[in-house]
Amino acid sequence: MARLNRRHFMATAGAAAAALPLAGRAFAQEKLKIGFVFLGPIGDYGWTWAHNKGREALEAELGGQVETVYVENVAEDASAIPVMRDLAQQGCKLIFTTSYGYMDQTIQVASEFPDVKFEHCTGFKLADNVSVYNSRFHEGRAVLGTIAGMMSKTGTLGYLGSYKVPEVVLGVNSFLLAAQKKNPDAKLKLVFIDSWFDPPKEAAATETLLNLGADIVTTHTDSPAALQILEQRGLYGFGQGADMSSFAPNAHLTAIEDIWGPHYIARAKALLEGTWKSENMWDGMVDGTVVMSPYNKNVPADVASEADKVQAGYKDGTFDIFTGPIYDQDGNLKVAEGETMTLDQLAVIDWFVKGVESAA
């Protein structure tokens, strides 16, 4: 495994290219080189941390057959293009781009390297050499919403969002719909910080949500900063992407854990075996991709029992939070009674459900 950052990436790429002639007869035994493009630092203890744990699981499982390299702190703009391009030029035959904002850049670079396979996380655009993989985080959000709806004393919940992209909109809606099943009057204050990882902004936005009356806050950003504020205030919240209980042992009620290792292992094996093909993959609780961390001791037994029912329902197919009737913010019926939104509809959702209020 090699760790790179954008600052010295080009120098490393040049050195790797210069070393290629030395490979000689060992070329036939060359390992499959796999690249990862990471949004934040691997120490964010959330989204990128979870993806890096998946990369480590891949190396542990297939270490004799693969070599991995990653670049962290890559912005979701045009500057991601040379990073992806350089990974391909260094010999990566499989490249994972691990955030929604890399979608168009992935498609562009993939068109330049038709012999390289790309996999983009949480997007929806495919090509012959581009797959999409996602996780049904909204299933976990329904568990969080169930807990919040039962434990909130004010009925006002807070949601700390990064960007208004389908993944986040989906999470907001799932969380509030589940809360409203337990408290029909529940409402949600929503704030976006236009960043996935910015601890000072996350902390400040959490203070805003609390000042607006929220007594439970869930986050769709990547650091434990929000939980640390909640810990100081004696209030509750949820981790994002990983178990963050060590940062807030009282405030952290549970978390959605993102388990990426099985996907990375399966896709690397598929390429090694010659069976890789472009697919749109969206796994969830039943597949072990979405896992809930242990409930805090502060979660009452009856609340834990209801949360467990939601998990069981998603695993056996008897529950779906996006079953109508569902109304949007303006009171328009979006999903009729008895109907359930399809995955294709969820993948591009851009409207909020009734009860979502902007914190701005």
Secondary structure, DSSP 4 states (H G I P E B T S, - for coil): -EEEEHHHHHHHHHHHHHHGGGGGGGGGGPPEEEEEE-SS-TTSSSHHHHHHHHHHHHHHHHTTTEEEEEEES--SSTTHHHHHHHHHHTT-SEEEE-SGGGHHHHHHHHHH-TTSEEEEES----BTTEEEEEE-HHHHHHHHHHHHHHH-SSSEEEEEES--SHHHHHHHHHHHHHHHHH-TT-EEEEEE-S-SS-HHHHHHHHHHHHHTT-SEEEE-SSSSHHHHHHHHHT-EEEEEES--GGG-TTTEEEEEEE--HHHHHHHHHHHHHT-----EEEE-GGGTSEEEPPPPTTS-HHHHHHHHHHHHHHHHT---TTBBPEEBTTS-EEE-BT-B--HHHHHT---PBTTEEE--
